[in-house]
Amino acid sequence: MTDILFQNARLIDPEAGTDSRGWLRVRAGQITAAGVGDTETATGEEVIDCGGKCLAPGLVDLGVKVCEPGERHKESYRSAGLAAAAGGVTTMITRPDTSPTIDSPETLEFVTRRANEAAPVNVLPMAALTKGRQGREMTEIGFLLDAGAVAFTDCDHVVRDTKVFARALSYARSCGALVIAHPQEPGLSSGAATTSGKFASLRGLPAVSPMAERMGLDRDIALIEMTGARYHADQITTARALPALERARVNGFDITAGVSIHHLTLNELDVADYRTFFKVKPPLRSEGDRIAVVEAVRTGLIDVISSMHTPQDEESKRLPFEEAASGAVALETLLPAALRLYHAGDLDLPTLFRAMALNPARRLGLASGRLSAGSPADLVLFDPDVPFVLDRATLQSKSKNTPFDGQRMQGRVLATYVAGQDVYRRP
């Protein structure tokens, strides 16, 4: 492997919380040193002049859906990997909501092999918490851990049976496994297409109260207290859920929380024209909720920002709003969309990369997400200021269901590196 010196870079270090001009050295796929200002070139070293652009840890995207096995026409490991590389995502943490569900060591080994063969970025799989994600019988958590599962989740299928969920949490704790849950009260949220309120009533759409998220989180927190399990809420999207999350932290529970980029940058008014690309799960919230959640990311109450990349084909989306499938692709748009928060003055770059790289890596026990010596050289070089209009036809994903189609964006990835190897370079 070639030794590399990244020179004249604007280093975004989420661990140190700094944004400064400097340099970074890579040897054998690892970062060996970084510093402020300029440095001399060593013999045999390849020099990459960053031109004053931003160099940061590659994104660790927690909660990516890749549709292998079962729905490869929506997204494959090859297309998802290319989309990730183009978006500065160097590690995808993939969901088990495939067909069939990833709930056995054999299925997990299949997707791991496919990912290693096809994707140019790191891929780490999650496994289902219950068999078939049906909430009736927990999976073989120990065997799945041995097969490489990094966490356990039934995704948007809430485990309704509290006793089953409590047993699964207890068993996961005994194995040291992380459980990721979707905090919603399933009865209230069933069939909902938007968040309840005046806007939903005017549009005649089935809606769910924000309290459904709060109720689901309250139940889960009680079970965490009972079992002592390691827990991550995949998406906290409402102001009403934040006090419960804060109390759980104060009480010392092992709980973290995430939010999707769509809930940070869009709100319920974006569905005004019944555009189904804006239908996600949970539904987009009020502007007040969006602002509260952005503030929670700024303070660190919400730890992780993810794409919640969910490919859907045209047939699934070109339906009446309440009948259309939920979800949006976001691997390529995660960073440009997050930069909206930077340009608006809501979050600085170290805070954004703390939530998109460092914190998810820490939660999963990974060495990535850092610029410190000894960390993997998983890096993204990007220009935070360049403007462009997004054309969904140019996305690397097989499915094109992005809510940002035709919108003005600011900030593009210039190059992505995995273990020091160039896996993407903007033409």
C-alpha positions as CSV (number, residue, x, y, z in Angstrom):
1,M,0.0,0.0,0.0
2,T,1.2,3.5,-0.8
3,D,1.9,5.9,2.0
4,I,-0.4,9.0,1.6
5,L,-0.1,12.6,2.9
6,F,-3.2,14.6,2.7
7,Q,-2.0,18.2,2.6
8,N,-3.7,21.6,2.7
9,A,-6.9,20.1,4.2
10,R,-9.6,21.6,6.4
11,L,-9.6,18.8,9.0
12,I,-13.0,18.1,10.6
13,D,-12.2,16.1,13.8
14,P,-15.4,15.1,15.7
15,E,-13.5,13.6,18.6
16,A,-11.5,16.7,19.3
17,G,-14.4,19.0,18.3
18,T,-12.1,21.0,16.0
19,D,-12.3,22.5,12.5
20,S,-8.8,23.5,11.4
21,R,-6.4,23.7,8.5
22,G,-3.8,20.9,8.6
23,W,-2.5,17.6,7.2
24,L,-3.0,13.9,7.7
25,R,-0.8,10.8,7.1
26,V,-1.9,7.3,6.1
27,R,0.2,4.1,6.1
28,A,-1.0,0.6,5.5
29,G,-4.7,1.6,5.6
30,Q,-4.4,3.4,9.0
31,I,-4.0,7.0,10.0
32,T,-0.6,7.5,11.5
33,A,-0.5,11.2,12.3
34,A,-2.4,14.5,11.8
35,G,-1.5,18.0,12.6
36,V,-2.2,21.7,12.1
37,G,-0.5,23.8,9.4
38,D,1.9,22.3,6.9
39,T,4.4,19.4,7.1
40,E,7.2,18.0,5.0
41,T,6.7,15.2,2.5
42,A,8.4,11.9,3.4
43,T,10.3,9.8,0.8
44,G,8.0,7.7,-1.4
45,E,4.8,9.3,-0.1
46,E,1.9,10.1,-2.4
47,V,0.8,13.7,-1.7
48,I,-2.9,14.6,-2.1
49,D,-3.5,18.4,-2.1
50,C,-7.0,18.9,-0.7
51,G,-7.1,22.4,-1.9
52,G,-8.5,23.7,1.4
53,K,-11.5,21.4,1.2
54,C,-12.8,19.5,4.2
55,L,-11.3,16.1,5.1
56,A,-13.3,14.2,7.7
57,P,-14.0,10.6,9.0
58,G,-16.1,8.6,6.6
59,L,-19.8,8.4,7.6
60,V,-21.0,5.4,9.6
61,D,-24.6,5.0,8.5
62,L,-26.6,3.0,11.0
63,G,-29.8,1.6,9.6
64,V,-29.3,1.0,5.8
65,K,-31.7,-1.3,4.0
66,V,-30.2,-3.3,1.2
67,C,-32.8,-5.5,-0.5
68,E,-30.8,-8.7,-0.8
69,P,-32.1,-11.3,-0.5
70,G,-35.5,-11.1,-2.0
71,E,-35.9,-7.7,-3.7
72,R,-32.7,-7.2,-5.5
73,H,-34.5,-5.1,-8.2
74,K,-34.9,-2.3,-5.5
75,E,-31.3,-2.3,-4.3
76,S,-28.3,-4.7,-4.4
77,Y,-25.1,-4.7,-2.3
78,R,-23.3,-3.5,-5.4
79,S,-25.6,-0.5,-6.1
80,A,-25.9,0.4,-2.4
81,G,-22.1,0.2,-2.0
82,L,-21.6,2.6,-5.0
83,A,-24.2,5.0,-3.6
84,A,-22.5,4.9,-0.2
85,A,-19.1,5.6,-1.7
86,A,-20.6,8.5,-3.7
87,G,-22.1,9.9,-0.5
88,G,-19.1,9.7,1.7
89,V,-20.4,6.7,3.7
90,T,-17.5,4.3,4.4
91,T,-19.4,1.9,6.7
92,M,-23.0,0.7,6.2
93,I,-24.8,-0.9,9.1
94,T,-27.5,-2.9,7.3
95,R,-31.0,-3.8,8.5
96,P,-32.5,-7.3,8.6
97,D,-35.9,-6.4,7.1
98,T,-35.3,-8.4,3.9
99,S,-37.2,-11.2,2.3
100,P,-36.5,-13.6,3.9
101,T,-35.6,-11.9,7.2
102,I,-32.0,-12.1,8.3
103,D,-32.8,-14.1,11.4
104,S,-30.5,-17.2,11.1
105,P,-26.7,-17.6,10.9
106,E,-27.1,-19.1,7.4
107,T,-28.9,-16.0,6.0
108,L,-26.5,-13.7,7.8
109,E,-23.5,-15.5,6.3
110,F,-25.1,-15.2,2.9
111,V,-25.5,-11.4,3.1
112,T,-22.1,-11.0,4.6
113,R,-20.5,-12.9,1.7
114,R,-22.5,-10.9,-0.9
115,A,-21.5,-7.6,0.7
116,N,-17.8,-8.5,0.8
117,E,-18.0,-9.5,-2.9
118,A,-19.9,-6.6,-4.2
119,A,-19.7,-3.4,-2.0
120,P,-16.6,-1.2,-2.2
121,V,-17.3,0.1,1.4
122,N,-17.4,-1.7,4.8
123,V,-20.7,-3.5,5.4
124,L,-21.7,-4.7,8.9
125,P,-25.0,-6.5,9.2
126,M,-27.6,-6.4,11.9
127,A,-29.9,-9.4,12.6
128,A,-33.5,-9.7,13.6
129,L,-34.4,-9.7,17.3
130,T,-37.4,-12.1,16.8
131,K,-37.9,-14.8,14.1
132,G,-39.4,-13.3,11.0
133,R,-39.6,-10.0,12.9
134,Q,-43.0,-11.3,14.1
135,G,-42.5,-10.6,17.7
136,R,-43.3,-14.1,19.0
137,E,-40.0,-15.9,19.4
138,M,-36.6,-14.5,19.8
139,T,-33.7,-15.4,17.5
140,E,-30.6,-17.3,18.4
141,I,-28.8,-14.2,19.5
142,G,-25.6,-15.9,20.6
143,F,-25.2,-17.8,17.4
144,L,-25.9,-14.7,15.3
145,L,-23.3,-12.7,17.3
146,D,-20.8,-15.4,16.5
147,A,-21.8,-15.2,12.8
148,G,-21.0,-11.4,12.8
149,A,-24.2,-9.6,13.8
150,V,-23.4,-6.2,15.3
151,A,-26.8,-5.5,16.7
152,F,-30.4,-6.9,16.8
153,T,-33.5,-5.2,15.6
154,D,-37.0,-5.9,14.3
155,C,-36.8,-2.5,12.5
156,D,-40.2,-0.9,12.2
157,H,-42.0,-3.9,13.6
158,V,-42.6,-3.1,17.2
159,V,-42.5,-6.2,19.5
160,R,-46.1,-5.9,20.9
161,D,-45.7,-8.7,23.5
162,T,-43.9,-7.1,26.4
163,K,-43.0,-10.4,27.9
164,V,-41.3,-11.5,24.7
165,F,-39.5,-8.2,24.4
166,A,-38.3,-8.3,28.0
167,R,-36.9,-11.9,27.6
168,A,-35.1,-10.8,24.4
169,L,-33.6,-7.8,26.2
170,S,-32.5,-10.0,29.1
171,Y,-30.9,-12.5,26.8
172,A,-29.2,-9.8,24.8
173,R,-27.8,-8.3,28.0
174,S,-26.3,-11.6,29.0
175,C,-24.5,-11.7,25.6
176,G,-23.5,-8.0,25.6
177,A,-25.6,-7.5,22.5
178,L,-27.0,-4.1,21.4
179,V,-30.8,-4.0,20.8
180,I,-32.2,-1.3,18.4
181,A,-35.9,-0.6,18.6
182,H,-38.4,1.6,16.9
183,P,-40.3,3.5,19.6
184,Q,-43.9,3.7,18.6
185,E,-47.2,2.6,20.2
186,P,-48.2,0.2,17.5
187,G,-52.0,0.5,17.9
188,L,-52.0,4.2,17.6
189,S,-49.5,4.4,14.7
190,S,-51.0,1.6,12.6
191,G,-52.0,2.8,9.2
192,A,-50.8,6.4,9.8
193,A,-49.5,8.4,6.8
194,T,-48.8,11.7,8.5
195,T,-48.6,13.4,12.0
196,S,-51.9,14.4,13.5
197,G,-52.9,18.1,13.5
198,K,-54.6,20.7,11.4
199,F,-52.5,20.0,8.4
200,A,-53.3,16.3,8.3
201,S,-57.0,17.1,8.8
202,L,-57.0,19.5,5.9
203,R,-55.3,17.0,3.7
204,G,-57.7,14.2,4.7
205,L,-54.8,11.8,5.6
206,P,-54.8,9.1,8.3
207,A,-52.6,10.5,11.1
208,V,-50.8,9.5,14.3
209,S,-50.3,11.6,17.4
210,P,-46.7,12.4,18.4
211,M,-47.6,10.8,21.8
212,A,-47.4,7.4,20.1
213,E,-43.6,7.8,20.0
214,R,-43.5,9.0,23.6
215,M,-45.6,6.0,24.8
216,G,-43.5,3.5,22.9
217,L,-40.3,5.0,24.3
218,D,-41.7,5.1,27.9
219,R,-42.4,1.3,27.6
220,D,-39.0,0.6,26.3
221,I,-37.3,2.6,29.0
222,A,-39.2,0.7,31.7
223,L,-37.9,-2.6,30.2
224,I,-34.4,-1.2,30.0
225,E,-34.6,-0.4,33.7
226,M,-35.8,-3.9,34.4
227,T,-33.3,-5.8,32.3
228,G,-30.2,-3.5,32.1
229,A,-30.0,-4.1,28.4
230,R,-28.0,-2.0,25.9
231,Y,-30.6,-0.1,23.9
232,H,-30.7,2.3,20.9
233,A,-33.8,4.0,19.7
234,D,-33.6,4.1,15.9
235,Q,-35.5,7.4,15.5
236,I,-36.6,10.0,18.0
237,T,-38.5,12.6,16.0
238,T,-40.8,14.5,18.4
239,A,-40.3,17.0,21.2
240,R,-42.6,15.1,23.5
241,A,-40.2,12.1,23.5
242,L,-37.1,14.1,24.5
243,P,-37.8,14.6,28.3
244,A,-38.2,10.8,28.7
245,L,-35.0,10.2,26.9
246,E,-33.2,12.8,29.0
247,R,-34.5,11.2,32.3
248,A,-33.3,7.8,31.2
249,R,-29.8,9.3,30.6
250,V,-29.9,11.0,34.0
251,N,-30.8,7.6,35.6
252,G,-27.8,6.0,34.1
253,F,-29.5,3.6,31.7
254,D,-27.4,2.4,28.7
255,I,-29.6,4.1,26.1
256,T,-28.7,6.1,23.0
257,A,-30.9,7.5,20.3
258,G,-30.9,8.4,16.6
259,V,-32.8,10.4,14.1
260,S,-33.1,10.3,10.3
261,I,-31.8,13.1,8.1
262,H,-35.3,13.5,6.7
263,H,-36.7,14.4,10.1
264,L,-34.0,16.9,10.6
265,T,-34.4,18.7,7.3
266,L,-38.0,18.3,6.3
267,N,-41.4,18.7,8.0
268,E,-45.0,17.7,7.6
269,L,-45.8,20.6,5.2
270,D,-43.5,19.0,2.6
271,V,-46.3,16.4,1.9
272,A,-48.7,19.2,0.8
273,D,-48.8,18.0,-2.8
274,Y,-49.3,14.3,-1.7
275,R,-45.8,13.5,-3.1
276,T,-45.2,10.0,-1.9
277,F,-41.4,10.4,-1.9
278,F,-42.0,12.4,1.3
279,K,-43.8,9.4,3.0
280,V,-41.4,8.0,5.6
281,K,-41.8,6.1,8.8
282,P,-42.4,7.6,11.3
283,P,-44.2,10.4,9.3
284,L,-42.6,13.8,9.0
285,R,-43.3,16.0,12.0
286,S,-44.2,19.6,12.7
287,E,-41.6,22.4,12.4
288,G,-41.6,22.7,16.1
289,D,-40.6,19.0,16.5
290,R,-38.0,19.4,13.8
291,I,-36.4,22.3,15.6
292,A,-36.5,20.5,18.9
293,V,-34.8,17.4,17.5
294,V,-32.1,19.5,15.8
295,E,-31.4,21.1,19.2
296,A,-31.2,17.6,20.8
297,V,-28.5,16.7,18.3
298,R,-26.6,19.9,19.1
299,T,-26.6,19.1,22.8
300,G,-25.8,15.4,22.3
301,L,-29.1,14.2,23.7
302,I,-29.7,12.5,20.3
303,D,-26.5,10.7,19.4
304,V,-26.8,9.5,15.8
305,I,-27.9,10.9,12.5
306,S,-28.5,8.3,9.9
307,S,-30.0,8.0,6.4
308,M,-32.5,5.3,7.2
309,H,-32.0,4.4,3.5
310,T,-35.1,2.6,2.3
311,P,-35.3,1.8,-1.4
312,Q,-38.8,1.5,-2.9
313,D,-39.5,0.9,-6.6
314,E,-41.8,3.1,-8.7
315,E,-44.8,0.8,-8.4
316,S,-44.6,1.0,-4.6
317,K,-44.6,4.8,-4.6
318,R,-46.9,5.7,-7.5
319,L,-50.0,5.1,-5.5
320,P,-52.4,7.3,-3.4
321,F,-50.4,8.7,-0.5
322,E,-51.9,6.6,2.3
323,E,-51.4,3.4,0.2
324,A,-47.9,4.1,-1.0
325,A,-44.9,2.3,0.6
326,S,-42.9,4.3,3.2
327,G,-39.3,5.2,2.9
328,A,-36.7,7.1,1.0
329,V,-33.2,6.5,-0.4
330,A,-30.6,8.7,1.3
331,L,-27.1,7.2,1.1
332,E,-26.0,9.8,-1.4
333,T,-28.0,12.7,0.0
334,L,-27.1,12.2,3.7
335,L,-24.1,14.5,3.7
336,P,-25.5,17.3,1.4
337,A,-28.8,17.3,3.4
338,A,-26.9,17.5,6.7
339,L,-24.9,20.4,5.4
340,R,-28.2,22.3,5.2
341,L,-28.1,22.4,9.0
342,Y,-24.5,23.7,8.8
343,H,-25.3,26.5,6.3
344,A,-28.4,27.5,8.4
345,G,-26.1,27.9,11.4
346,D,-27.9,25.2,13.4
347,L,-24.9,22.7,13.8
348,D,-21.2,23.1,13.1
349,L,-19.2,20.5,11.1
350,P,-17.6,18.7,14.1
351,T,-21.0,18.3,15.7
352,L,-22.5,16.9,12.5
353,F,-19.6,14.4,12.1
354,R,-19.9,13.4,15.8
355,A,-23.4,12.3,15.0
356,M,-22.8,10.8,11.6
357,A,-19.4,9.1,12.2
358,L,-18.0,9.1,15.7
359,N,-21.1,8.3,17.8
360,P,-22.4,5.4,15.7
361,A,-18.9,3.9,15.6
362,R,-18.6,4.2,19.3
363,R,-22.0,2.6,20.0
364,L,-21.0,-0.4,17.9
365,G,-17.5,-0.6,19.3
366,L,-15.8,0.3,15.9
367,A,-12.4,2.0,15.6
368,S,-13.6,4.2,12.7
369,G,-15.2,7.7,12.9
370,R,-12.0,9.4,14.0
371,L,-8.9,11.2,12.7
372,S,-6.7,10.0,15.5
373,A,-3.6,7.9,15.0
374,G,-4.3,4.1,14.8
375,S,-7.8,4.6,13.3
376,P,-8.7,3.1,10.0
377,A,-8.2,5.6,7.1
378,D,-11.9,5.7,6.2
379,L,-12.2,9.3,5.0
380,V,-14.3,11.7,3.0
381,L,-13.1,14.7,1.2
382,F,-15.9,17.2,0.4
383,D,-16.6,20.8,-0.5
384,P,-19.3,22.1,1.8
385,D,-20.1,25.1,-0.3
386,V,-20.5,24.0,-3.9
387,P,-24.2,24.3,-5.1
388,F,-26.1,21.9,-7.3
389,V,-29.6,20.8,-8.1
390,L,-30.2,17.2,-7.3
391,D,-31.4,15.0,-10.2
392,R,-32.6,11.6,-8.9
393,A,-31.8,10.0,-12.2
394,T,-28.1,10.4,-11.5
395,L,-28.2,8.6,-8.1
396,Q,-26.3,5.3,-7.9
397,S,-29.1,3.5,-6.1
398,K,-31.3,1.3,-8.2
399,S,-34.4,3.0,-6.6
400,K,-34.7,6.7,-7.0
401,N,-37.2,7.6,-4.3
402,T,-35.6,10.7,-2.9
403,P,-37.6,13.6,-1.5
404,F,-34.8,15.9,-2.5
405,D,-35.3,15.5,-6.3
406,G,-35.1,18.8,-8.0
407,Q,-34.1,20.7,-4.9
408,R,-31.1,23.0,-4.5
409,M,-28.4,21.5,-2.4
410,Q,-25.0,22.8,-1.2
411,G,-22.0,20.6,-0.6
412,R,-20.7,17.6,-2.5
413,V,-18.4,14.7,-1.9
414,L,-15.1,14.9,-3.9
415,A,-13.5,11.6,-2.9
416,T,-14.1,8.7,-0.5
417,Y,-11.4,6.5,0.9
418,V,-11.7,3.1,2.7
419,A,-8.6,1.9,4.5
420,G,-6.7,4.5,2.5
421,Q,-7.9,3.2,-0.9
422,D,-9.8,5.5,-3.2
423,V,-13.3,4.0,-3.7
424,Y,-14.9,7.1,-5.2
425,R,-13.7,10.3,-6.9
426,R,-16.1,12.8,-8.4
427,P,-15.6,13.1,-12.1
